[in-house]
Amino acid sequence: MSMTMGARKGPAAEINVTPLIDVLLVLLIIFMVILPPHTLGELAQIPQPNPNDLVKDPEPPIVIQLKDPGAGQRPELAINQKQIKWEELEASLQAIYRAREDHVAFVKGDPDIEFTFVAEAVDISHRAGAVRVGLLGQKD
């Protein structure tokens, strides 16, 4: 039964919701106990890769090496350990990039080489078609 405060006389026209809330809580507890717990997540059908479309081994990266021949001389060039001349660098890189999908090159130089030669190798590799050129340092 509901209590009314104030100076009202006579029957109250308000609904007593206390028993309704009690019934609602009892039903909520019953449904929580009856329903099984969800131990598994949502089931999904994940597409499996076609074994014929497996990824091939990645191609080795292109590394342009600058070797210091001595003081005051232009450094020697090598692409992946193969010696080339400075005049052949752009044509060699263009031939390599025609056969590859990725146009990425790495430049690695001896510590005593002037940076102008490194910048020249980077510039030639960009002209040959390299999209990205990275600089490699020494291993510590």
C-alpha positions in Angstrom: 0.0 0.0 0.0 1.3 3.4 -0.8 1.6 6.3 1.6 0.7 9.7 0.7 2.2 12.7 2.3 0.4 15.9 2.5 -3.1 17.2 3.3 -5.0 14.9 0.9 -8.2 13.3 2.1 -9.8 10.4 0.5 -8.5 7.6 -1.8 -5.3 8.2 -3.9 -5.5 7.8 -7.6 -1.8 6.8 -8.0 -0.6 3.4 -9.0 1.5 1.6 -6.5 4.5 0.4 -8.6 6.4 -1.4 -5.8 4.8 -4.8 -6.4 5.4 -4.4 -10.2 9.1 -3.8 -9.6 9.3 -6.8 -7.4 7.7 -9.0 -10.1 10.0 -7.6 -12.7 13.2 -8.3 -10.7 12.0 -11.9 -10.0 11.4 -12.4 -13.7 14.8 -11.0 -14.6 16.6 -13.3 -12.1 14.6 -16.3 -13.5 15.6 -15.5 -17.1 19.2 -15.0 -16.1 19.3 -18.4 -14.5 17.4 -20.3 -17.2 19.4 -18.9 -20.2 22.7 -20.8 -20.9 25.9 -18.8 -20.7 27.5 -17.8 -24.0 30.9 -19.5 -23.8 31.5 -19.4 -27.5 31.7 -16.2 -29.5 29.9 -15.7 -32.7 30.4 -18.4 -35.3 31.9 -17.1 -38.5 32.7 -18.8 -41.7 36.2 -17.5 -42.6 37.2 -18.0 -46.3 40.1 -20.3 -46.7 42.9 -19.4 -49.1 43.2 -21.2 -52.3 46.4 -23.4 -52.2 47.1 -22.6 -55.8 47.3 -18.9 -55.0 50.0 -19.1 -52.4 52.4 -16.2 -52.1 55.7 -16.8 -53.7 58.9 -16.1 -51.9 59.6 -12.3 -51.7 62.2 -11.0 -54.0 65.5 -9.9 -52.4 65.8 -6.2 -51.8 67.8 -4.0 -54.1 70.9 -2.8 -52.1 73.2 -0.2 -53.8 76.5 -0.4 -52.0 79.1 2.4 -52.1 82.6 1.1 -51.2 85.4 3.5 -50.4 88.5 2.9 -52.6 90.6 5.4 -50.9 91.0 9.1 -50.2 90.0 11.5 -52.9 88.6 8.8 -55.3 85.0 8.2 -56.4 83.5 5.2 -54.5 82.9 1.9 -56.2 79.3 0.8 -56.8 77.7 -2.6 -56.4 74.0 -3.7 -56.8 73.4 -6.7 -54.6 77.1 -7.6 -54.5 77.5 -7.2 -58.3 80.1 -4.5 -59.3 78.9 -1.9 -61.8 80.1 1.5 -63.0 78.5 4.8 -62.1 77.5 5.4 -65.7 75.7 2.0 -65.7 73.7 2.6 -62.5 70.6 4.2 -63.9 70.3 1.7 -66.8 70.8 -1.3 -64.5 68.2 -0.1 -62.0 65.7 0.6 -64.8 66.2 -3.0 -66.0 65.7 -4.4 -62.5 62.6 -2.3 -61.9 61.0 -3.5 -65.2 61.1 -7.0 -63.9 59.8 -6.2 -60.4 56.6 -5.0 -58.8 58.1 -3.1 -55.9 60.3 -0.1 -56.8 62.3 0.1 -53.6 66.0 0.5 -53.2 68.4 0.7 -50.2 71.7 2.6 -50.3 74.5 1.5 -48.1 77.8 3.2 -47.9 81.1 2.9 -46.0 81.4 5.3 -43.1 84.2 7.3 -44.8 82.3 8.1 -48.0 81.2 11.7 -48.5 77.5 12.3 -48.4 77.4 13.9 -51.9 78.1 10.4 -53.4 75.3 8.9 -51.4 72.9 11.7 -52.4 73.9 11.2 -56.1 73.1 7.4 -55.8 69.7 8.3 -54.3 69.0 10.8 -57.0 70.0 8.3 -59.8 67.8 5.6 -58.2 64.8 8.0 -58.2 65.4 8.9 -61.8 65.6 5.1 -62.6 62.1 4.6 -61.2 62.5 4.0 -57.4 59.5 5.0 -55.5 61.1 4.7 -52.1 64.8 4.8 -51.2 66.1 3.8 -47.8 69.5 4.4 -46.2 71.2 1.5 -44.5 73.6 2.0 -41.6 76.2 -0.2 -40.1 75.4 -3.2 -37.9 76.4 -2.6 -34.3 
